[in-house]
């Protein structure tokens, strides 16, 4: 958020989101998940590394350990700054893949929001949809609230993990 030297006003424009400036690099996370169609309950912990491909395209790779063993998630990400929208193709080593998209919003304080909704996908005979609310609250932290719907049922909580950017000599807790 730019420093205005004054309080914000209703006519001020929200800042544009700079995906590569924010996400580029390695992030660590811990996540407690409930028993669900995606796997058993327990803790998932690991790292996600984001890499810029060019001005609109990015990749991320997550390496984690969960209650059922290692997890690797690869994402192809397309971000359109002018349209304030983002699309992710998520491929999870547990055996599923899905496409998800979100509008990118912000407030005058410089906090950004992304509300992803996935396409329906099939995993172990169940039709699943995922919703994720990403809140980018500082340059070193973002929080995800995730819900899951199975076979058209209501969405249920799948956890609220924090990702913390790994910067040498900086502690974000």
C-alpha positions, 0 to 999 in steps of 0.5 A: 500500500502506498503511503498517502501522508493522510487518512484514506478517503472513500475515493482512493483507489485500492492498490493493484496486487503484485503477485510475483512481488508478494508470493515469490519464494518459499513459504512454510505452513502447518495445517490441522485437517479433519477426516474427510474425503481428501484423507485422514485427520491429522497434521499436514506440514511442509513448504510451498515455493512460488516461482515466476514464469513470466508477468502473468504465469507462475508455478508453485510446488508444495512438499509436505507430510500428512497423516497418510504420508508425503504429499506433493502439490504442483500448481500452474497459476495464471494471474491477470492484474488488469482483470483482477482474477487468478486461475490455478490448476492444482495437481495433488499426489494423493490422486486428484487434480482440479481447476479453481479460480478467484477474483482478487480484491483488496481494501484501502489498508492493503490487505488482499483477498482471493476467494477460490471456487473449484470445478467439481472433481472426482476422487475415490468415487466422490464428487468434490468441490473446494472453496478457499478464502485467502487473506494476504494480511502482511508481506510475511503471512497469509491465511487460507480458510478452506471448505469442502463439499462432497457429493453436493452436500453442504461445505464443511470446514477443512482447516485454517492454516497460515503460510509464513514466508521464509526469509533469512534472519526474519521471524514472522511469528 
